[in-house]
Amino acid sequence: MRARRSRAVSLLVTSMVLAGFLIPGAVVQAGGGDPVPGPEAMAPVPAPGERAAVDPAQIPAEPPVQPARPAARELFGADCDTSIEGSRVVAYCHNGYPETDLVRLHVECDRWWDVDGDGAAVAVGPAGRAELTSRCWKEVRSAWVSHQRQ
């Protein structure tokens, strides 16, 4: 569901940005009159037979510095599926990466008097699987799995 929600948000933002670009042009066209000159109208045009003069001070000595590329993301972390049924929480984790992942199940209970739980860390080795369980006395508000490098 998160992928769809973020996709919907990005489509909404994109359409608003495009509308922001199109509205001023529509207003100018609806107003009629002469078109407004752009920045290219301000550049001097050399007379026929003349060469365009270039100021050497405006030419950069070196090309602009490119920003450093971010380091390649290291692939890490077991893939965990969490299911909540009533007051019980079960997380199934599978580690498809070559490093061991310490996974821990966290449960937040809905009632104020119900104690929230943080499970013990379980090591999930490469190509390993683990099942994590926890529960509340009544309803579960949320549950998530945290990951830690060993």
TIMAR-492816 format. One record per atom (N, C-alpha, C, O): residue in one letter; y, x, z. Coordinates in steps of 0.05 Angstrom, whole numbers, plus 5000, padded with zeros to 4 digits. Atoms other than C-alpha are relative to their C-alpha. Layout:
BEGIN
aYXZ/...
END
This chain:
BEGIN
m497650165000/m500050005000/m502550175000/m504650084990/r497649844999/r504850575012/r500850094972/r503250114966/a499349915027/a504450804939/a501449774986/a503449834971/r498650225013/r506450114915/r502749955012/r504649904997/r497450044987/r512050054966/r502050214990/r504250144983/s498149795009/s515050724946/s500649974970/s502850034961/r499650045029/r514150564872/r502049774996/r503849794979/a498150225002/a517849904882/a502850095007/a504850014995/v497449904991/v523450254919/v501250184978/v503650164972/s498949825021/s524150784865/s500949844975/s502949914963/l499250175023/l524350254810/l502649865006/l504449834989/l497650144993/l529749874848/l502450195000/l504550124989/v497849805000/v533950504859/v500750084971/v503150104965/t499549935028/t533150704786/t501649794985/t503549854970/s498650225014/s535350024761/s502949985010/s504749924994/m497350024990/m541450034807/m501750234989/m504050194983/v498549785011/v543450724782/v500749954971/v503050004963/l499550065028/l542750524710/l502149784997/l503849804979/a497950215001/a546849894722/a502750115007/a504750034995/g497549874993/g552150324754/g501250154977/g503650174974/f499149865023/f552550734691/f500949814978/f502849874963/l499450185022/l552750134644/l502349825005/l503749744986/i497950194994/i557749684680/i502850114992/i504249964979/p497349915009/p563950134669/p500449994970/p502549934960/g499850015029/g562450184595/g500349714990/g501849674971/a499850285008/a561649424590/a502849905006/a503949744991/v497350094992/v568349324626/v502050114980/v503849964972/v498149885020/v571949804578/v499849864974/v501849804961/q500350135026/q568949474517/q501149715001/q502349624981/a499050274997/a570648774543/a503049995000/a504349804991/g497149994998/g577848984556/g501250054973/g503649994969/g499049955027/g578649184483/g501850255000/g501650415018/g498149775002/g584049684462/g498650254989/g496450244979/d501049755011/d583150404441/d498050125019/d498150095043/p501949874982/p577250804466/p501450225016/p503350355006/v498949794982/v578751284523/v498850264991/v496450294988/p501149755009/p578252004500/p498550145022/p499250125046/g501649864981/g572952424534/g500950295002/g503050364991/p499249724997/p573153164554/p500050164974/p501450364972/e500149855025/e571553394484/e502649974984/e503350134968/a497550045014/a578253114460/a502150195010/a504150244997/m498049824989/m581953614504/m499650294990/m501450464994/a500549735009/a578854234472/a501750064975/a501949894957/p498349945023/p583554584423/p498350054975/p496150174976/v501449975025/v581354564351/v501450214983/v503850194978/p498649795016/p582655194310/p500849894973/p499549724961/a499150075026/a586555124246/a498150104979/a496650294984/p501849905021/p582855214180/p500650294994/p502950374990/g499849715006/g581655954167/g500350165025/g500150415024/e499849854975/e582656144241/e497450005014/e495749835010/r502449994983/r577256354289/r500849905028/r503049935037/a499550104973/a576556034357/a500250245019/a498550425018/a499649784981/a579156494412/a498349945025/a498449715036/v501650034976/v574456604471/v501150205021/v501550435015/d499049834979/d577056874537/d497650145013/d495950015023/p502349854988/p572357434561/p499749955030/p497549995040/a500350054972/a573857254633/a498449765006/a497349725028/q501550254996/q570456584624/q497050044994/q495449875000/i502949955006/i563856904601/i498850135025/i499850345034/p501249894976/p559357034661/p498650274993/p497550314972/a501249745004/a556957754670/a497049985000/a495650134985/e502950044998/e549957524688/e499349714998/e501049545003/p500750295001/p546156884677/p500049895028/p499650045048/p500050124973/p546556394735/p497350055014/p495250055001/v502449964984/v541656514791/v498449755002/v499449535009/q501850234998/q535656054789/q499149975029/q498650175042/p500950044973/p533655744855/p497150095002/p495550074984/a502849914996/a527256034885/a498149764999/a498749555010/r502050215002/r521155624870/r498649975027/r498150185040/p501350034974/p517855324931/p497150114998/p495950114977/a502749894999/a511255644952/a498049784994/a498549545000/a502150205007/a505055294926/a498949885026/a498350025045/r501150144976/r502654774976/r497150075003/r495550064984/e502849944994/e496354975009/e498649735005/e499649565020/l501550244997/l491154435006/l498550015027/l497050205032/f501250004974/f488954255076/f500049715011/f501749555004/g500050254986/g486953655117/g497849824990/g497549774967/a502150195007/a481053185120/a501249744992/a503349665001/d499350275009/d481552515086/d498849805020/d496449795022/c501050184979/c481051975140/c500649714993/c502949654985/d499750295004/d480051225132/d499849875028/d497849915041/t499950134974/t481950825194/t499749704997/t501049584981/s500450295000/s479550115208/s500349905028/s499350025047/i499650134974/i481649655264/i498749734999/i499349574982/e501350264998/e477149075284/e500249915028/e498850005046/g499550104973/g479648695344/g501250215017/g503550305013/s498949804982/s480449195400/s498750274995/s499350475009/r501349755006/r476149745368/r501350134976/r502050004957/v498949845023/v478650305322/v497950204993/v496750345010/v501849805010/v474150725279/v501350154977/v502550034959/a498949845021/a476351305235/a497750174989/a496450315004/y502049845014/y471751625184/y501550224985/y503250164968/c498649775012/c473952325163/c498150174983/c495850214992/h501549825017/h471452765106/h501950234992/h504050184982/n498449775007/n474053475096/n499050124974/n496850224972/g500749905026/g473953675023/g501250284994/g501150374971/y498749755003/y477554335034/y498550235014/y496950175032/p501649784989/p475055035052/p500750085028/p499450265039/e499349934972/e478555075120/e499249785019/e499149545012/t500750194980/t476354735184/t502549855009/t504649975013/d497850174991/d480754155206/d499349885027/d497149775030/l500350144974/l481553925278/l501349734998/l503849724997/v499050275002/v482353175275/v500049875027/v498249925043/r499750144974/r484552735333/r500949724995/r502949684980/l499350285004/l484851975336/l501949925022/l501449975046/h497950104981/h491051665369/h500149694997/h500249594975/v499950295001/v491150925388/v502249915018/v502549995041/e497950134984/e497150525411/e499349715003/e499049564984/c500850274994/c495449885446/c502449815000/c504749905005/d497850195002/d499549245438/d501249925027/d503649885029/r499050094974/r500049035511/r501250235016/r500350465014/w498649794985/w504749415557/w498350125021/w498650365028/w501649904978/w499549485611/w497450144990/w496050275006/d502349875012/d494149735564/d500550294994/d502650364982/v499549715003/v493450495564/v499550094972/v497350044961/d500349885027/d494550845497/d498150235002/d497950365023/g502049794999/g489251345479/g500450214979/g500950154955/d500049775018/d489252035448/d497250135003/d496550245024/g502749904999/g482152255431/g499950305001/g501950444996/a500549715000/a479252945437/a500050104971/a499349954952/a500049895026/a479953415378/a497150064991/a495550165006/v502749955011/v473853445333/v500350184975/v502050124958/a499949815023/a472654025285/a498449894977/a496049834980/v501350095024/v471053795215/v500050244980/v502150314969/g500349775017/g468454385174/g500249934971/g500549704964/p499950055029/p468654465099/p497749824992/p495449864999/a501950205009/a465053885066/a498749855023/a496549745019/g501250144977/g463853595135/g501149725003/g503249654991/r499250284995/r464452885160/r500049965030/r498650095045/a499850064971/a466352595228/a500849705002/a502249594985/e499350284994/e466851895258/e501350015028/e500150105047/l498550014975/l472151795312/l500449715008/l501049544992/t499750274991/t472351175355/t501749995026/t501850185041/s498450054976/s476950885408/s500449705002/s499649554984/r499550294997/r479050215436/r502249955020/r503050125035/c498150104980/c484049815475/c498749775014/c496549675005/w501150234986/w482749255525/w500549754984/w498849584983/k499350235017/k486248755481/k500650094972/k499050234960/e499449945028/e489748825414/e501050294996/e502050415014/v499149745008/v491149475378/v502649974984/v502649814965/r497550015015/r498349585354/r499850184976/r500550104953/s500249815023/s497150205311/s498050225008/s497450275031/a501949784997/a492250775301/a500550204978/a501050124955/w499649795020/w492951445265/w498450245008/w497550275031/v501549764996/v489452105258/v501950244995/v503350254975/s498449765004/s492952775268/s498150234992/s495850234998/h501549775011/h490753425235/h501250265011/h503650285015/q499149744990/q491154145261/q498250214989/q495850184987/r501649775010/r488954805232/r498650135024/r499750155046/q501549864979/q483655165272/q500650295001/q499650435018/
END
